[in-house]
Amino acid sequence: MRIATWNVNSLKARMERVEEWLADRSPDVLLMQETKLSDEAAPYMPFSMAGYDLLHHGEGRWNGVAIASRVGIEDVVTNFGDGPVRRSPGVESTTGAIAETLEAEASAAPADEARMVSAVCGGVRVVSIYAPNGRALDTPFYRAKLAWFDRLGRWLRETCDPSRPLAIGGDFNVAPEDADVYDMTDFVGATHVSAPERAALASLRDWGLVDAYRMHHPEPGRFSWWDYRAGNFHKGLGMRIDHMYVTRPVAARCTAAEIDRDARKGKLPSDHAPVYMDLTD
């Protein structure tokens, strides 16, 4: 069984790339982030034609998470079970300072956004997450990011069991260690590497999760995201912020884990590369 995660950075813009990757890598489950679509606009038919059921949890222009599975979709949970996402239609229809204010308010309350969807696929509870960016330290966005991770941790403690098969994949927007960025001197005072953010991931591991990629690749210099600007991808200036965290029953079945760097190449790529793991039956 192959489970993958990929921040596609707009499923509409990247659908052809996704279809090619599904045909080439043949995952049984693909967790996606930043689909940037409403549920009504999600491409259910193309996924069905490729042999996948699609579960989509979106809000339109921003965020959006999804699960594509060819091994079933059962027991769905969205938004940590907290109810529907909060929509901000004024953001898309307003310009100037008012739009910026509305967008900022929406981003500062990520617990109400489409950032989490979960289902049981092939006997494993999978969770697709898109953690908030945080933008800058000592801002409402950063504090909201930490609060969002607290909410994820509470959902795990209250509804999940670390002795059961579970995989959380997605864009965590945190590099867990210094080895997960190209040069820590360029990240002093920045988000994604701060002690509280890393502590949030450590608390998930303490609950009972394992970094599946690090099980197979302890070496530094392996990244999943590169900025579009200044040729950073070709220079190797990246970060490992897309992860597959699994409970120990899944870790025991994990025979391989990879970052598909080739998917970052070519025409109109996402700025993220897919991360996938292979499990024995």
Number of C-alpha atoms within 10 A of each C-alpha: 15 17 23 28 29 27 27 25 19 19 23 15 15 16 16 13 17 21 14 12 15 18 10 9 12 16 22 20 26 26 30 30 31 24 29 24 22 17 18 12 13 22 15 16 12 15 19 14 10 13 15 23 20 23 20 25 31 29 25 20 17 21 25 31 31 29 25 24 24 19 17 16 22 13 9 15 16 21 21 18 12 10 10 13 17 14 16 17 12 12 17 13 8 12 10 7 9 12 15 13 12 17 16 14 14 19 22 20 18 23 24 18 24 30 29 26 27 27 22 20 22 16 14 17 20 26 26 31 29 24 22 26 18 24 15 14 14 10 12 16 22 20 16 19 25 18 17 20 20 15 15 19 16 14 14 16 13 8 8 13 13 15 11 15 19 25 27 23 27 29 27 23 22 24 22 24 14 16 17 21 26 18 14 13 9 9 14 10 11 13 20 25 23 17 11 13 21 15 14 21 20 15 14 20 15 10 15 16 23 21 19 28 22 16 13 14 12 10 9 14 16 21 25 25 26 21 14 12 8 9 11 13 18 10 9 15 17 22 26 28 20 27 29 26 24 28 22 19 16 21 21 12 15 21 13 17 22 18 22 19 16 10 18 18 14 9 9 11 18 25 19 27 24 26 26 25 22 19 15 11 6
